[in-house]
C-alpha cells in the first residue's frame, strides 16, 4: 500500500514534495501494465456540463445530490 499526498502533484520546492512526485511517477509505471492487461479497470464515469471551469459547479451539484452512481467528471479544456 502506498500513501500519496495528491495535493502536491506537480509542485516543487522541498524534498517532501519532490518525493511525492517521484513516488507517483513510480506508481504510474506500475499501473500502466495492469490497466493494459485488464487487471485494473477505471471506474465508470459521467461527464457533467459542457466544457470550462464554470462547469465545475454543475459537477459539484451532481455529486452532492447523488444523481449518478458513477464518478463525476467535468471537462475544463480540450486535450
C-alpha atoms as one frame of an Amber mdcrd trajectory, in Angstrom:
protein
   0.000   0.000   0.000   1.281   3.450  -0.899   0.183   6.760   0.590   0.465
   9.691  -1.803  -0.313  13.296  -0.910  -2.191  14.278  -4.064  -2.378  17.996
  -3.309   1.340  18.264  -4.032   1.278  16.759  -7.526   3.293  18.810  -9.969
   4.593  21.226  -7.362   8.207  21.528  -6.309  10.205  23.311  -3.703  11.102
  20.876  -0.968  12.257  17.302  -0.549   8.850  16.017   0.604   7.016  17.391
  -2.435   9.748  16.149  -4.786   9.498  12.677  -3.209   5.701  12.710  -3.616
   6.049  13.390  -7.344   8.704  10.671  -7.715   6.513   8.158  -5.835   3.528
   8.968  -8.035   5.574   8.614 -11.217   6.747   5.196  -9.987   3.160   4.142
  -9.258   2.011   5.171 -12.725   4.659   2.902 -14.240   3.297   0.026 -12.140
  -0.343   0.745 -13.024   0.096   1.021 -16.801   0.630  -2.704 -17.471  -2.154
  -3.653 -15.058  -4.574  -1.374 -16.894  -3.406  -2.620 -20.296  -3.890  -6.267
 -19.236  -7.344  -5.580 -17.802  -6.359  -6.417 -14.214  -7.357  -2.888 -13.152
 -10.368  -1.155 -14.604 -11.197   2.520 -14.246 -14.494   3.452 -12.625 -17.445
   4.257 -14.833 -17.959   7.982 -15.114 -20.405  10.555 -16.354 -19.395  13.933
 -17.748 -21.437  16.780 -16.306 -21.983  20.051 -18.140 -20.214  21.235 -21.228
 -16.605  22.357 -21.092 -14.947  25.023 -18.991 -14.069  25.867 -15.415 -17.512
  27.375 -14.889 -18.981  23.870 -15.304 -17.348  22.685 -12.061 -20.322  23.920
 -10.038 -22.615  21.647 -12.083 -20.302  18.739 -11.297 -20.323  19.541  -7.585
 -24.116  19.770  -7.573 -24.441  16.397  -9.331 -22.014  14.870  -6.828 -23.795
  16.363  -3.803 -27.253  15.287  -4.955 -26.042  11.791  -5.904 -27.765  11.917
  -9.271 -25.430   9.231 -10.547 -23.734   6.171  -9.125 -20.717   6.892 -11.278
 -17.667   9.074 -10.911 -18.495  12.654 -11.890 -16.098  14.470 -14.182 -16.085
  17.970 -15.628 -14.095  18.712 -18.744 -12.326  22.034 -18.301 -10.252  22.167
 -21.505  -9.554  20.434 -24.806  -6.927  17.696 -24.653
